[in-house]
């Protein structure tokens, strides 16, 4: 549901420019403002999810997202941009500033809830596949947004309905989320992490020490950064996330130059369709190779560079059929690594022996990786509008090639350690 509301804005970018009067620069600034607050929000939300009730944090995010979309509609209904460019620009940027904070709750807090439920030995062994399947939910939201916008425009309704519908559904889903169970312990199910804590308490009791029944304290940011590879993944993920979000935010706009809005949104939806099996494939293959996720991610990113190179030369001359195939494959190549880094990889890192028995670390670790990645993406998104205006879309695809290559190089030491592990740590591959 969070991705449904997040994607809907990008599906009507062309209408926001042509009918509402917003410039390409303002649209680019909206992306950057969103990614900036989304980045900070991820870091904060992950910690909040580990400290307070995860379902409450998720519900607040849904209610806030719905309110922001409603306020965007208010600005369109009363034509703030037509009344005053300063008012219109300031208002929509302010709303998107808040929107980023509310949207940030979904990723880290949702991953932490998944970590609470899937922490047994069988789940850990198949963590890549489990999280790969789970991450499909976000692309279901992306596809729903594209199909919703296509249906609205096809039926001849005003484009703002594509923003109003997800606003209402976010409010409804927020009430449902408040009733969900975030931790199996809340219903009497004893997980491995809880069992470890109970064993520690038993040892303390035998030694005559005080027993802490409140559970482990949430991990600190400094503690999360001390976990091996957390910082390195956070930096690398930033460049991968930038590539993803350029395509996420700008594909409908780019395709709208050569196709009508309905066709452009349907073609762009194929990118999200491709991202769904991407996470499943990377997760399954990395499980198959003993959790060597960095190596699988590196292979996918190398293939993506080839496709971006083709896209930089042919993107504006390809027909619908060729674009469907290209975007579907690129969705797989981008989606796989992005999905797994912020889910299975984060869960691997949060399961490091230094925090074993503490189930209040996954949200913080996920938030740090996703948040630091979003900071890089927010800065990079500033370049898209000016690049395409000055040098055409070919320059944007070359820019994404450089970003993808940089992210892959940042992971090179991890890839090397997975391919050539020291004999004494070979059995531990996949833990970090």
TARA-V891973 format. One record per pair of residues at least 24 apart in sequence whose C-alpha atoms are under 6 Angstrom apart, sorted by the first residue. I is the first residue (numbers start at 1). J is the second residue. Records with the same first field share a line. If there is no record, write none. Layout:
# TARA-V891973
I->J ; J
This chain:
# TARA-V891973
1->141
3->138 ; 141 ; 142
4->141 ; 142 ; 145
5->166
7->142 ; 145
8->145
10->249
11->252
14->253
28->385
30->93
32->378 ; 381
33->97
34->96 ; 97 ; 100
35->374 ; 378
36->375 ; 378
37->100 ; 101
38->100 ; 101 ; 104
39->371 ; 374 ; 375
40->371
41->101 ; 104
42->104 ; 367 ; 371
43->367 ; 368 ; 371
45->105
46->108 ; 109 ; 363 ; 364 ; 367
47->364
49->109
50->218 ; 360 ; 363
55->178
56->178
58->105
59->174 ; 177 ; 178
61->102 ; 103 ; 105
62->170 ; 174
63->171 ; 174
64->102
65->99 ; 102
66->167 ; 170 ; 171
68->95 ; 99
69->167
70->167
108->363 ; 366 ; 367
109->363
112->362 ; 363
113->182
116->183
120->192
126->287
127->344
128->283 ; 284 ; 287 ; 344
129->280 ; 283 ; 284
131->343 ; 344
132->279 ; 280 ; 283
133->280
136->276
139->272
143->269
146->265
150->262
193->357
196->357
197->357
216->358
218->360
219->361
224->365
234->369 ; 372 ; 373
236->407 ; 410
237->373
238->373 ; 376 ; 377
239->403 ; 407
240->404
242->377
243->400
270->328
271->327 ; 328 ; 331
274->328 ; 331 ; 332
275->331 ; 332 ; 335
278->332 ; 335 ; 336
279->335 ; 336 ; 339
282->336
291->430
292->418 ; 430
294->415
295->415
297->337
298->408
300->333
304->333
305->401
308->397
312->394 ; 397
342->366
348->431 ; 432
349->432
